[in-house]
Amino acid sequence: MNLYPTADTQSALSDKPVMELRRVSRTFMVNQGIFRGKKPLQAVNEVSLKIHRGEVLGLVGESGCGKTTLAMMLLGLLRPSKGEIFIENQAVAGWDLLEITSKVQPIFQDPYSSLNPRKTVGQSISLPLSVHTVGYKKDRKQKVEEMLEAVGLPRRFYNSYPNQLSGGQRQRVAIARALVMNPQIVICDEPTSALDVSVQSQILNLLLKLKNQLGLTYLLISHNLAVVEHLSNRVAVMYLGRVVEENECGRLFSQPRHPYTQALLKSVLLPKPGQGVADANLGVAFPNPIDLPPGCTFHPRCSQVMDICRTKAPKPVSLDSGCVECHLYQT
Ligand code: SF4
């Protein structure tokens, strides 16, 4: 029996990308100490991705690989240092935060800190409507009550406070708040990792049901490969700021090409319930992102390393329905 819902019943996907990233990079200047000055840290390095309408794109990788920085750029909380982000074929570079949040909404992992304890459930869910001045107050109350029902909560919760709700109920409130503006894309950042295992599958079922009912598009960021496998249509694997492999979900899990993807999938077999892939168990420690190895940045940890890998960075290669960045596949 599967713990999580499958993506089989998802609505037909559109060819048109709702969101597109073209060679997006983000660099931070990191202080090295009084005498050593600052050095650049490339958190995201020329990432190109397309997310299609009705699709769930899973994004996986170890902590520190750049997933969160990427999500913050998509949410408009950080600007790319290079490259462009498009929503419905329009470059967002000139948009303000208000415009971006009308199209992109987040669901974060911790419903305890993402809700204001001093605001009622109704106030929290209606906040995006007030900020974007959508409808009159009476209409907003009606819309919020409809959203409460949509996420499986009774309308009477409108006047409740977060401390009166369980973790799962709070996450349902956070989902209602994210969806109340009918966003084009929802960034689900570890949406169940702070919840009890018994509640996780309920929240995942709810996310999938709402996606199908409302025609939503998700970017699903998760350490939990079981969650990613069962919810995603496509999966992108990040390593040190780059997408090193991307493919249809079934193909990526049954036929991983990149040695890093293969190591990630193997790590799932370790008997650590609930821990996902926080550590890919690659033996050699995660490299210092300020001092990246030359050539392929994965080479110090790669079991299939070749001489060329130590000096020359691989380029992305298209293979069947996806692409991979590794010298093993360069012709
Ligand atoms: Fe391993 Fe070389 Fe491929 Fe990098 S390019 S993943 S080091 S085989």
py3Dmol code that shows the C-alpha trace and the ligand (Angstrom):
import py3Dmol

protein = """\
ATOM      1  CA  MET A   1       0.000   0.000   0.000  1.00  0.00           C
ATOM      2  CA  ASN A   2       1.320   3.408  -0.941  1.00  0.00           C
ATOM      3  CA  LEU A   3       1.561   5.942   1.850  1.00  0.00           C
ATOM      4  CA  TYR A   4       1.244   8.763  -0.633  1.00  0.00           C
ATOM      5  CA  PRO A   5      -1.142   9.507  -3.486  1.00  0.00           C
ATOM      6  CA  THR A   6       0.109   8.945  -7.019  1.00  0.00           C
ATOM      7  CA  ALA A   7       0.165  11.466  -9.841  1.00  0.00           C
ATOM      8  CA  ASP A   8      -1.734   9.109 -12.190  1.00  0.00           C
ATOM      9  CA  THR A   9      -5.006  10.961 -11.910  1.00  0.00           C
ATOM     10  CA  GLN A  10      -3.549  14.354 -12.591  1.00  0.00           C
ATOM     11  CA  SER A  11      -5.107  16.502 -15.238  1.00  0.00           C
ATOM     12  CA  ALA A  12      -3.649  16.598 -18.729  1.00  0.00           C
ATOM     13  CA  LEU A  13      -0.566  18.772 -18.832  1.00  0.00           C
ATOM     14  CA  SER A  14      -0.117  21.734 -21.077  1.00  0.00           C
ATOM     15  CA  ASP A  15       2.927  22.289 -23.290  1.00  0.00           C
ATOM     16  CA  LYS A  16       2.956  25.942 -22.378  1.00  0.00           C
ATOM     17  CA  PRO A  17       5.281  26.756 -19.468  1.00  0.00           C
ATOM     18  CA  VAL A  18       3.685  28.734 -16.661  1.00  0.00           C
ATOM     19  CA  MET A  19       7.122  29.579 -15.363  1.00  0.00           C
ATOM     20  CA  GLU A  20      10.471  29.460 -17.092  1.00  0.00           C
ATOM     21  CA  LEU A  21      13.979  30.052 -15.792  1.00  0.00           C
ATOM     22  CA  ARG A  22      16.641  30.924 -18.343  1.00  0.00           C
ATOM     23  CA  ARG A  23      20.213  30.530 -17.086  1.00  0.00           C
ATOM     24  CA  VAL A  24      19.335  31.956 -13.683  1.00  0.00           C
ATOM     25  CA  SER A  25      22.230  32.536 -11.261  1.00  0.00           C
ATOM     26  CA  ARG A  26      22.497  34.017  -7.800  1.00  0.00           C
ATOM     27  CA  THR A  27      25.812  34.944  -6.197  1.00  0.00           C
ATOM     28  CA  PHE A  28      26.357  36.122  -2.619  1.00  0.00           C
ATOM     29  CA  MET A  29      29.504  37.858  -1.383  1.00  0.00           C
ATOM     30  CA  VAL A  30      30.613  36.054   1.777  1.00  0.00           C
ATOM     31  CA  ASN A  31      32.879  37.648   4.374  1.00  0.00           C
ATOM     32  CA  GLN A  32      36.016  35.556   4.957  1.00  0.00           C
ATOM     33  CA  GLY A  33      37.296  37.454   8.004  1.00  0.00           C
ATOM     34  CA  ILE A  34      39.067  40.751   8.668  1.00  0.00           C
ATOM     35  CA  PHE A  35      42.185  40.095   6.552  1.00  0.00           C
ATOM     36  CA  ARG A  36      40.780  37.851   3.864  1.00  0.00           C
ATOM     37  CA  GLY A  37      38.021  40.069   2.458  1.00  0.00           C
ATOM     38  CA  LYS A  38      34.984  38.723   0.650  1.00  0.00           C
ATOM     39  CA  LYS A  39      34.600  35.817  -1.753  1.00  0.00           C
ATOM     40  CA  PRO A  40      31.708  34.996  -4.096  1.00  0.00           C
ATOM     41  CA  LEU A  41      29.441  32.064  -3.282  1.00  0.00           C
ATOM     42  CA  GLN A  42      27.461  30.934  -6.298  1.00  0.00           C
ATOM     43  CA  ALA A  43      24.316  29.519  -4.662  1.00  0.00           C
ATOM     44  CA  VAL A  44      22.516  29.013  -7.995  1.00  0.00           C
ATOM     45  CA  ASN A  45      24.535  28.623 -11.185  1.00  0.00           C
ATOM     46  CA  GLU A  46      22.884  29.042 -14.611  1.00  0.00           C
ATOM     47  CA  VAL A  47      19.749  27.024 -13.902  1.00  0.00           C
ATOM     48  CA  SER A  48      17.286  26.632 -16.785  1.00  0.00           C
ATOM     49  CA  LEU A  49      13.915  25.010 -16.043  1.00  0.00           C
ATOM     50  CA  LYS A  50      10.370  25.034 -17.381  1.00  0.00           C
ATOM     51  CA  ILE A  51       7.309  24.355 -15.244  1.00  0.00           C
ATOM     52  CA  HIS A  52       4.200  23.541 -17.270  1.00  0.00           C
ATOM     53  CA  ARG A  53       0.580  24.205 -16.348  1.00  0.00           C
ATOM     54  CA  GLY A  54      -0.904  21.429 -14.231  1.00  0.00           C
ATOM     55  CA  GLU A  55       2.514  19.921 -13.591  1.00  0.00           C
ATOM     56  CA  VAL A  56       4.293  19.024 -10.348  1.00  0.00           C
ATOM     57  CA  LEU A  57       8.015  19.616 -10.769  1.00  0.00           C
ATOM     58  CA  GLY A  58       9.970  17.974  -7.944  1.00  0.00           C
ATOM     59  CA  LEU A  59      13.254  19.590  -6.912  1.00  0.00           C
ATOM     60  CA  VAL A  60      15.648  17.450  -4.877  1.00  0.00           C
ATOM     61  CA  GLY A  61      19.187  17.632  -3.561  1.00  0.00           C
ATOM     62  CA  GLU A  62      21.115  17.782  -0.315  1.00  0.00           C
ATOM     63  CA  SER A  63      20.901  20.724   2.100  1.00  0.00           C
ATOM     64  CA  GLY A  64      22.948  23.628   0.753  1.00  0.00           C
ATOM     65  CA  CYS A  65      22.534  22.694  -2.928  1.00  0.00           C
ATOM     66  CA  GLY A  66      20.644  25.921  -3.762  1.00  0.00           C
ATOM     67  CA  LYS A  67      17.004  24.773  -3.646  1.00  0.00           C
ATOM     68  CA  THR A  68      15.940  27.402  -1.119  1.00  0.00           C
ATOM     69  CA  THR A  69      17.773  30.227  -2.914  1.00  0.00           C
ATOM     70  CA  LEU A  70      16.035  29.184  -6.128  1.00  0.00           C
ATOM     71  CA  ALA A  71      12.636  29.176  -4.372  1.00  0.00           C
ATOM     72  CA  MET A  72      13.295  32.641  -2.921  1.00  0.00           C
ATOM     73  CA  MET A  73      14.043  33.998  -6.411  1.00  0.00           C
ATOM     74  CA  LEU A  74      10.828  32.475  -7.772  1.00  0.00           C
ATOM     75  CA  LEU A  75       8.903  34.115  -4.918  1.00  0.00           C
ATOM     76  CA  GLY A  76      10.498  37.501  -5.677  1.00  0.00           C
ATOM     77  CA  LEU A  77      12.279  37.584  -2.285  1.00  0.00           C
ATOM     78  CA  LEU A  78      15.680  37.588  -4.021  1.00  0.00           C
ATOM     79  CA  ARG A  79      16.623  38.921  -7.444  1.00  0.00           C
ATOM     80  CA  PRO A  80      18.785  36.812  -9.779  1.00  0.00           C
ATOM     81  CA  SER A  81      22.355  38.041 -10.263  1.00  0.00           C
ATOM     82  CA  LYS A  82      22.110  36.815 -13.881  1.00  0.00           C
ATOM     83  CA  GLY A  83      19.507  35.224 -16.122  1.00  0.00           C
ATOM     84  CA  GLU A  84      15.764  35.756 -16.366  1.00  0.00           C
ATOM     85  CA  ILE A  85      12.570  34.359 -14.873  1.00  0.00           C
ATOM     86  CA  PHE A  86       9.394  34.378 -16.955  1.00  0.00           C
ATOM     87  CA  ILE A  87       5.809  33.880 -15.767  1.00  0.00           C
ATOM     88  CA  GLU A  88       3.378  33.180 -18.600  1.00  0.00           C
ATOM     89  CA  ASN A  89       6.019  34.330 -21.098  1.00  0.00           C
ATOM     90  CA  GLN A  90       6.501  37.685 -19.368  1.00  0.00           C
ATOM     91  CA  ALA A  91       9.871  38.590 -17.822  1.00  0.00           C
ATOM     92  CA  VAL A  92       9.366  39.318 -14.118  1.00  0.00           C
ATOM     93  CA  ALA A  93      12.546  41.426 -13.794  1.00  0.00           C
ATOM     94  CA  GLY A  94      10.571  44.670 -13.710  1.00  0.00           C
ATOM     95  CA  TRP A  95       7.737  43.415 -11.493  1.00  0.00           C
ATOM     96  CA  ASP A  96       7.334  44.459  -7.872  1.00  0.00           C
ATOM     97  CA  LEU A  97       6.755  41.961  -5.064  1.00  0.00           C
ATOM     98  CA  LEU A  98       3.003  42.575  -5.090  1.00  0.00           C
ATOM     99  CA  GLU A  99       2.755  41.566  -8.751  1.00  0.00           C
ATOM    100  CA  ILE A 100       4.867  38.452  -8.228  1.00  0.00           C
ATOM    101  CA  THR A 101       2.866  37.319  -5.166  1.00  0.00           C
ATOM    102  CA  SER A 102      -0.377  37.618  -7.138  1.00  0.00           C
ATOM    103  CA  LYS A 103       0.992  34.827  -9.388  1.00  0.00           C
ATOM    104  CA  VAL A 104       3.287  32.821  -7.094  1.00  0.00           C
ATOM    105  CA  GLN A 105       2.493  31.717  -3.538  1.00  0.00           C
ATOM    106  CA  PRO A 106       4.468  29.610  -1.046  1.00  0.00           C
ATOM    107  CA  ILE A 107       3.576  26.801   1.327  1.00  0.00           C
ATOM    108  CA  PHE A 108       6.400  26.486   3.851  1.00  0.00           C
ATOM    109  CA  GLN A 109       7.343  23.505   5.953  1.00  0.00           C
ATOM    110  CA  ASP A 110       6.551  24.891   9.387  1.00  0.00           C
ATOM    111  CA  PRO A 111       2.917  25.924   9.865  1.00  0.00           C
ATOM    112  CA  TYR A 112       3.785  27.022  13.425  1.00  0.00           C
ATOM    113  CA  SER A 113       6.023  29.878  12.333  1.00  0.00           C
ATOM    114  CA  SER A 114       4.337  30.698   9.017  1.00  0.00           C
ATOM    115  CA  LEU A 115       1.084  31.819  10.708  1.00  0.00           C
ATOM    116  CA  ASN A 116       0.860  34.956  12.859  1.00  0.00           C
ATOM    117  CA  PRO A 117      -0.277  33.769  16.339  1.00  0.00           C
ATOM    118  CA  ARG A 118      -2.088  37.088  16.939  1.00  0.00           C
ATOM    119  CA  LYS A 119      -4.266  36.823  13.834  1.00  0.00           C
ATOM    120  CA  THR A 120      -7.351  34.644  13.541  1.00  0.00           C
ATOM    121  CA  VAL A 121      -7.526  32.001  10.852  1.00  0.00           C
ATOM    122  CA  GLY A 122      -9.905  34.230   8.879  1.00  0.00           C
ATOM    123  CA  GLN A 123      -7.546  37.218   9.092  1.00  0.00           C
ATOM    124  CA  SER A 124      -4.550  35.113   7.988  1.00  0.00           C
ATOM    125  CA  ILE A 125      -6.300  33.600   4.971  1.00  0.00           C
ATOM    126  CA  SER A 126      -7.862  36.908   3.877  1.00  0.00           C
ATOM    127  CA  LEU A 127      -4.577  38.833   4.193  1.00  0.00           C
ATOM    128  CA  PRO A 128      -3.499  38.272   0.545  1.00  0.00           C
ATOM    129  CA  LEU A 129      -6.965  39.430  -0.612  1.00  0.00           C
ATOM    130  CA  SER A 130      -6.691  42.623   1.493  1.00  0.00           C
ATOM    131  CA  VAL A 131      -3.113  43.318   0.378  1.00  0.00           C
ATOM    132  CA  HIS A 132      -4.126  42.936  -3.272  1.00  0.00           C
ATOM    133  CA  THR A 133      -7.439  44.799  -2.609  1.00  0.00           C
ATOM    134  CA  VAL A 134      -9.508  41.977  -4.081  1.00  0.00           C
ATOM    135  CA  GLY A 135     -13.285  42.329  -3.507  1.00  0.00           C
ATOM    136  CA  TYR A 136     -15.211  43.874  -0.605  1.00  0.00           C
ATOM    137  CA  LYS A 137     -14.855  42.759   3.027  1.00  0.00           C
ATOM    138  CA  LYS A 138     -18.089  40.701   2.904  1.00  0.00           C
ATOM    139  CA  ASP A 139     -16.998  38.938  -0.296  1.00  0.00           C
ATOM    140  CA  ARG A 140     -13.594  38.230   1.206  1.00  0.00           C
ATOM    141  CA  LYS A 141     -15.206  36.553   4.235  1.00  0.00           C
ATOM    142  CA  GLN A 142     -17.246  34.353   1.921  1.00  0.00           C
ATOM    143  CA  LYS A 143     -14.163  33.464  -0.134  1.00  0.00           C
ATOM    144  CA  VAL A 144     -12.193  32.597   3.030  1.00  0.00           C
ATOM    145  CA  GLU A 145     -15.009  30.341   4.276  1.00  0.00           C
ATOM    146  CA  GLU A 146     -15.077  28.588   0.896  1.00  0.00           C
ATOM    147  CA  MET A 147     -11.314  28.071   1.121  1.00  0.00           C
ATOM    148  CA  LEU A 148     -11.683  26.623   4.637  1.00  0.00           C
ATOM    149  CA  GLU A 149     -14.125  24.073   3.257  1.00  0.00           C
ATOM    150  CA  ALA A 150     -11.861  23.357   0.270  1.00  0.00           C
ATOM    151  CA  VAL A 151      -8.973  22.449   2.593  1.00  0.00           C
ATOM    152  CA  GLY A 152     -11.216  20.285   4.800  1.00  0.00           C
ATOM    153  CA  LEU A 153     -11.724  22.655   7.745  1.00  0.00           C
ATOM    154  CA  PRO A 154     -15.107  23.761   9.185  1.00  0.00           C
ATOM    155  CA  ARG A 155     -16.217  27.356   8.532  1.00  0.00           C
ATOM    156  CA  ARG A 156     -16.360  27.974  12.304  1.00  0.00           C
ATOM    157  CA  PHE A 157     -12.539  27.950  12.357  1.00  0.00           C
ATOM    158  CA  TYR A 158     -12.741  31.457  10.835  1.00  0.00           C
ATOM    159  CA  ASN A 159     -12.469  33.030  14.301  1.00  0.00           C
ATOM    160  CA  SER A 160     -10.009  30.523  15.791  1.00  0.00           C
ATOM    161  CA  TYR A 161      -6.375  31.307  16.567  1.00  0.00           C
ATOM    162  CA  PRO A 162      -3.433  29.130  15.397  1.00  0.00           C
ATOM    163  CA  ASN A 163      -2.723  27.910  18.966  1.00  0.00           C
ATOM    164  CA  GLN A 164      -6.185  26.327  19.038  1.00  0.00           C
ATOM    165  CA  LEU A 165      -5.351  24.123  16.022  1.00  0.00           C
ATOM    166  CA  SER A 166      -3.269  20.986  15.514  1.00  0.00           C
ATOM    167  CA  GLY A 167      -0.180  20.984  13.243  1.00  0.00           C
ATOM    168  CA  GLY A 168      -2.119  19.423  10.371  1.00  0.00           C
ATOM    169  CA  GLN A 169      -4.957  21.956  10.738  1.00  0.00           C
ATOM    170  CA  ARG A 170      -2.459  24.830  10.712  1.00  0.00           C
ATOM    171  CA  GLN A 171      -0.896  23.506   7.524  1.00  0.00           C
ATOM    172  CA  ARG A 172      -4.387  23.366   5.983  1.00  0.00           C
ATOM    173  CA  VAL A 173      -4.811  27.053   6.933  1.00  0.00           C
ATOM    174  CA  ALA A 174      -1.422  27.843   5.328  1.00  0.00           C
ATOM    175  CA  ILE A 175      -2.560  26.019   2.163  1.00  0.00           C
ATOM    176  CA  ALA A 176      -5.844  27.960   2.105  1.00  0.00           C
ATOM    177  CA  ARG A 177      -3.908  31.228   2.441  1.00  0.00           C
ATOM    178  CA  ALA A 178      -1.579  30.247  -0.415  1.00  0.00           C
ATOM    179  CA  LEU A 179      -4.470  29.332  -2.727  1.00  0.00           C
ATOM    180  CA  VAL A 180      -6.937  32.115  -1.946  1.00  0.00           C
ATOM    181  CA  MET A 181      -5.476  34.330  -4.710  1.00  0.00           C
ATOM    182  CA  ASN A 182      -5.703  31.561  -7.359  1.00  0.00           C
ATOM    183  CA  PRO A 183      -1.933  31.665  -7.969  1.00  0.00           C
ATOM    184  CA  GLN A 184      -0.401  30.465 -11.243  1.00  0.00           C
ATOM    185  CA  ILE A 185       2.197  28.476  -9.370  1.00  0.00           C
ATOM    186  CA  VAL A 186       2.596  27.274  -5.783  1.00  0.00           C
ATOM    187  CA  ILE A 187       6.053  26.732  -4.291  1.00  0.00           C
ATOM    188  CA  CYS A 188       5.692  23.846  -1.814  1.00  0.00           C
ATOM    189  CA  ASP A 189       8.870  23.926   0.291  1.00  0.00           C
ATOM    190  CA  GLU A 190       9.002  20.696   2.345  1.00  0.00           C
ATOM    191  CA  PRO A 191       5.226  21.001   2.961  1.00  0.00           C
ATOM    192  CA  THR A 192       4.970  17.989   5.269  1.00  0.00           C
ATOM    193  CA  SER A 193       8.372  17.583   6.894  1.00  0.00           C
ATOM    194  CA  ALA A 194       7.352  19.354  10.140  1.00  0.00           C
ATOM    195  CA  LEU A 195       4.203  17.238  10.544  1.00  0.00           C
ATOM    196  CA  ASP A 196       3.541  13.900  12.238  1.00  0.00           C
ATOM    197  CA  VAL A 197       3.881  10.964   9.837  1.00  0.00           C
ATOM    198  CA  SER A 198       0.184  10.154  10.387  1.00  0.00           C
ATOM    199  CA  VAL A 199      -0.810  13.620   9.091  1.00  0.00           C
ATOM    200  CA  GLN A 200       1.699  13.819   6.225  1.00  0.00           C
ATOM    201  CA  SER A 201      -0.241  11.611   3.819  1.00  0.00           C
ATOM    202  CA  GLN A 202      -3.466  13.543   4.522  1.00  0.00           C
ATOM    203  CA  ILE A 203      -1.773  16.837   3.597  1.00  0.00           C
ATOM    204  CA  LEU A 204      -0.197  15.320   0.474  1.00  0.00           C
ATOM    205  CA  ASN A 205      -3.569  13.899  -0.586  1.00  0.00           C
ATOM    206  CA  LEU A 206      -5.093  17.330  -0.044  1.00  0.00           C
ATOM    207  CA  LEU A 207      -2.403  19.059  -2.142  1.00  0.00           C
ATOM    208  CA  LEU A 208      -2.949  16.607  -4.992  1.00  0.00           C
ATOM    209  CA  LYS A 209      -6.751  16.862  -4.779  1.00  0.00           C
ATOM    210  CA  LEU A 210      -6.627  20.678  -4.849  1.00  0.00           C
ATOM    211  CA  LYS A 211      -4.188  20.634  -7.741  1.00  0.00           C
ATOM    212  CA  ASN A 212      -6.552  18.501  -9.810  1.00  0.00           C
ATOM    213  CA  GLN A 213      -9.673  20.428  -8.779  1.00  0.00           C
ATOM    214  CA  LEU A 214      -8.223  23.907  -9.273  1.00  0.00           C
ATOM    215  CA  GLY A 215      -5.764  23.177 -12.111  1.00  0.00           C
ATOM    216  CA  LEU A 216      -2.787  24.244  -9.998  1.00  0.00           C
ATOM    217  CA  THR A 217       0.910  23.977 -10.799  1.00  0.00           C
ATOM    218  CA  TYR A 218       3.424  23.094  -8.082  1.00  0.00           C
ATOM    219  CA  LEU A 219       7.146  23.309  -7.611  1.00  0.00           C
ATOM    220  CA  LEU A 220       7.685  20.675  -4.905  1.00  0.00           C
ATOM    221  CA  ILE A 221      10.907  21.020  -2.935  1.00  0.00           C
ATOM    222  CA  SER A 222      11.527  18.044  -0.698  1.00  0.00           C
ATOM    223  CA  HIS A 223      14.180  15.907   0.916  1.00  0.00           C
ATOM    224  CA  ASN A 224      11.720  13.053   0.961  1.00  0.00           C
ATOM    225  CA  LEU A 225      12.167  11.151  -2.293  1.00  0.00           C
ATOM    226  CA  ALA A 226       9.072   9.016  -1.584  1.00  0.00           C
ATOM    227  CA  VAL A 227       6.974  12.195  -1.571  1.00  0.00           C
ATOM    228  CA  VAL A 228       8.677  13.497  -4.722  1.00  0.00           C
ATOM    229  CA  GLU A 229       8.301  10.199  -6.589  1.00  0.00           C
ATOM    230  CA  HIS A 230       4.588   9.892  -5.909  1.00  0.00           C
ATOM    231  CA  LEU A 231       3.578  13.481  -6.526  1.00  0.00           C
ATOM    232  CA  SER A 232       5.833  14.729  -9.308  1.00  0.00           C
ATOM    233  CA  ASN A 233       5.511  14.559 -13.080  1.00  0.00           C
ATOM    234  CA  ARG A 234       9.090  15.680 -13.621  1.00  0.00           C
ATOM    235  CA  VAL A 235      12.064  15.845 -11.266  1.00  0.00           C
ATOM    236  CA  ALA A 236      15.139  18.088 -11.272  1.00  0.00           C
ATOM    237  CA  VAL A 237      18.190  17.122  -9.203  1.00  0.00           C
ATOM    238  CA  MET A 238      20.394  19.950  -7.909  1.00  0.00           C
ATOM    239  CA  TYR A 239      24.010  19.732  -6.846  1.00  0.00           C
ATOM    240  CA  LEU A 240      26.064  22.745  -5.758  1.00  0.00           C
ATOM    241  CA  GLY A 241      23.816  25.255  -7.497  1.00  0.00           C
ATOM    242  CA  ARG A 242      23.349  23.377 -10.778  1.00  0.00           C
ATOM    243  CA  VAL A 243      20.617  21.122 -12.101  1.00  0.00           C
ATOM    244  CA  VAL A 244      22.688  18.032 -12.892  1.00  0.00           C
ATOM    245  CA  GLU A 245      19.806  15.862 -14.098  1.00  0.00           C
ATOM    246  CA  GLU A 246      16.185  16.393 -15.076  1.00  0.00           C
ATOM    247  CA  ASN A 247      13.700  13.882 -16.390  1.00  0.00           C
ATOM    248  CA  GLU A 248      10.186  12.494 -16.225  1.00  0.00           C
ATOM    249  CA  CYS A 249       9.627  11.220 -12.709  1.00  0.00           C
ATOM    250  CA  GLY A 250       9.234   7.522 -13.617  1.00  0.00           C
ATOM    251  CA  ARG A 251      12.351   7.514 -15.806  1.00  0.00           C
ATOM    252  CA  LEU A 252      14.487   9.368 -13.298  1.00  0.00           C
ATOM    253  CA  PHE A 253      13.635   6.937 -10.513  1.00  0.00           C
ATOM    254  CA  SER A 254      13.885   3.777 -12.645  1.00  0.00           C
ATOM    255  CA  GLN A 255      16.909   4.826 -14.706  1.00  0.00           C
ATOM    256  CA  PRO A 256      18.953   7.514 -12.909  1.00  0.00           C
ATOM    257  CA  ARG A 257      21.799   8.674 -15.170  1.00  0.00           C
ATOM    258  CA  HIS A 258      23.933  11.040 -13.122  1.00  0.00           C
ATOM    259  CA  PRO A 259      26.168   9.378 -10.489  1.00  0.00           C
ATOM    260  CA  TYR A 260      24.846  11.893  -7.920  1.00  0.00           C
ATOM    261  CA  THR A 261      21.230  10.949  -8.647  1.00  0.00           C
ATOM    262  CA  GLN A 262      22.191   7.286  -8.347  1.00  0.00           C
ATOM    263  CA  ALA A 263      23.781   7.975  -4.932  1.00  0.00           C
ATOM    264  CA  LEU A 264      20.723   9.930  -3.755  1.00  0.00           C
ATOM    265  CA  LEU A 265      18.371   7.119  -4.705  1.00  0.00           C
ATOM    266  CA  LYS A 266      20.585   4.525  -3.015  1.00  0.00           C
ATOM    267  CA  SER A 267      20.597   6.575   0.192  1.00  0.00           C
ATOM    268  CA  VAL A 268      16.807   6.169   0.394  1.00  0.00           C
ATOM    269  CA  LEU A 269      17.316   2.475   1.022  1.00  0.00           C
ATOM    270  CA  LEU A 270      19.059   3.249   4.300  1.00  0.00           C
ATOM    271  CA  PRO A 271      16.880   2.356   7.301  1.00  0.00           C
ATOM    272  CA  LYS A 272      16.284   5.907   8.510  1.00  0.00           C
ATOM    273  CA  PRO A 273      12.505   6.398   8.485  1.00  0.00           C
ATOM    274  CA  GLY A 274      11.425   9.983   8.011  1.00  0.00           C
ATOM    275  CA  GLN A 275      14.953  11.274   7.419  1.00  0.00           C
ATOM    276  CA  GLY A 276      14.790  11.373   3.628  1.00  0.00           C
ATOM    277  CA  VAL A 277      18.116  12.259   2.041  1.00  0.00           C
ATOM    278  CA  ALA A 278      19.565  14.861   4.388  1.00  0.00           C
ATOM    279  CA  ASP A 279      22.916  13.156   3.808  1.00  0.00           C
ATOM    280  CA  ALA A 280      23.473  11.356   0.530  1.00  0.00           C
ATOM    281  CA  ASN A 281      26.051   9.158   2.261  1.00  0.00           C
ATOM    282  CA  LEU A 282      28.697   9.803  -0.366  1.00  0.00           C
ATOM    283  CA  GLY A 283      31.636   9.356   1.955  1.00  0.00           C
ATOM    284  CA  VAL A 284      33.525  12.543   1.131  1.00  0.00           C
ATOM    285  CA  ALA A 285      32.012  15.613   2.801  1.00  0.00           C
ATOM    286  CA  PHE A 286      29.928  18.156   0.871  1.00  0.00           C
ATOM    287  CA  PRO A 287      32.491  20.555  -0.703  1.00  0.00           C
ATOM    288  CA  ASN A 288      32.882  24.108   0.545  1.00  0.00           C
ATOM    289  CA  PRO A 289      30.622  26.096  -1.834  1.00  0.00           C
ATOM    290  CA  ILE A 290      32.992  29.101  -1.616  1.00  0.00           C
ATOM    291  CA  ASP A 291      35.885  26.998  -2.842  1.00  0.00           C
ATOM    292  CA  LEU A 292      34.413  24.726  -5.490  1.00  0.00           C
ATOM    293  CA  PRO A 293      36.432  21.846  -6.973  1.00  0.00           C
ATOM    294  CA  PRO A 294      37.608  22.454 -10.585  1.00  0.00           C
ATOM    295  CA  GLY A 295      36.025  20.581 -13.506  1.00  0.00           C
ATOM    296  CA  CYS A 296      32.904  18.681 -12.486  1.00  0.00           C
ATOM    297  CA  THR A 297      32.117  19.908  -8.965  1.00  0.00           C
ATOM    298  CA  PHE A 298      30.932  16.406  -8.046  1.00  0.00           C
ATOM    299  CA  HIS A 299      34.249  14.736  -8.961  1.00  0.00           C
ATOM    300  CA  PRO A 300      35.713  14.404  -5.395  1.00  0.00           C
ATOM    301  CA  ARG A 301      32.653  12.324  -4.426  1.00  0.00           C
ATOM    302  CA  CYS A 302      31.986  10.504  -7.677  1.00  0.00           C
ATOM    303  CA  SER A 303      32.471   6.743  -7.891  1.00  0.00           C
ATOM    304  CA  GLN A 304      32.848   6.933 -11.700  1.00  0.00           C
ATOM    305  CA  VAL A 305      35.270   9.861 -11.908  1.00  0.00           C
ATOM    306  CA  MET A 306      37.540  10.054 -14.993  1.00  0.00           C
ATOM    307  CA  ASP A 307      40.609  12.217 -15.694  1.00  0.00           C
ATOM    308  CA  ILE A 308      38.614  14.743 -17.719  1.00  0.00           C
ATOM    309  CA  CYS A 309      36.212  15.285 -14.800  1.00  0.00           C
ATOM    310  CA  ARG A 310      38.989  16.889 -12.703  1.00  0.00           C
ATOM    311  CA  THR A 311      39.643  19.699 -15.184  1.00  0.00           C
ATOM    312  CA  LYS A 312      36.647  20.191 -17.475  1.00  0.00           C
ATOM    313  CA  ALA A 313      33.073  20.980 -16.420  1.00  0.00           C
ATOM    314  CA  PRO A 314      30.509  18.821 -18.270  1.00  0.00           C
ATOM    315  CA  LYS A 315      27.826  20.432 -20.425  1.00  0.00           C
ATOM    316  CA  PRO A 316      24.128  19.487 -20.322  1.00  0.00           C
ATOM    317  CA  VAL A 317      23.248  16.650 -22.748  1.00  0.00           C
ATOM    318  CA  SER A 318      19.687  15.854 -23.857  1.00  0.00           C
ATOM    319  CA  LEU A 319      18.721  12.202 -23.391  1.00  0.00           C
ATOM    320  CA  ASP A 320      15.249  10.791 -24.212  1.00  0.00           C
ATOM    321  CA  SER A 321      12.817  12.915 -22.183  1.00  0.00           C
ATOM    322  CA  GLY A 322      15.378  14.684 -20.012  1.00  0.00           C
ATOM    323  CA  CYS A 323      18.913  15.975 -19.725  1.00  0.00           C
ATOM    324  CA  VAL A 324      22.022  15.170 -17.718  1.00  0.00           C
ATOM    325  CA  GLU A 325      25.262  17.006 -17.025  1.00  0.00           C
ATOM    326  CA  CYS A 326      28.026  14.423 -16.878  1.00  0.00           C
ATOM    327  CA  HIS A 327      31.050  13.425 -19.007  1.00  0.00           C
ATOM    328  CA  LEU A 328      29.818   9.802 -19.081  1.00  0.00           C
ATOM    329  CA  TYR A 329      27.147  10.935 -21.563  1.00  0.00           C
ATOM    330  CA  GLN A 330      29.098  13.486 -23.677  1.00  0.00           C
ATOM    331  CA  THR A 331      29.763  12.396 -27.243  1.00  0.00           C
TER     332      THR A 331
END
"""
ligand_1 = """\
8
SF4
Fe 31.266 11.791 -12.089
Fe 32.720 12.779 -14.084
Fe 30.096 12.574 -14.356
Fe 31.132 14.388 -12.722
S 31.357 14.328 -14.945
S 29.431 13.057 -12.281
S 32.885 13.291 -11.903
S 31.568 10.898 -14.113
"""
view = py3Dmol.view(width=600, height=400)
view.addModel(protein, "pdb")
view.setStyle({"model": 0}, {"cartoon": {"style": "trace"}})
view.addModel(ligand_1, "xyz")
view.setStyle({"model": 1}, {"stick": {}})
view.zoomTo()
view.show()
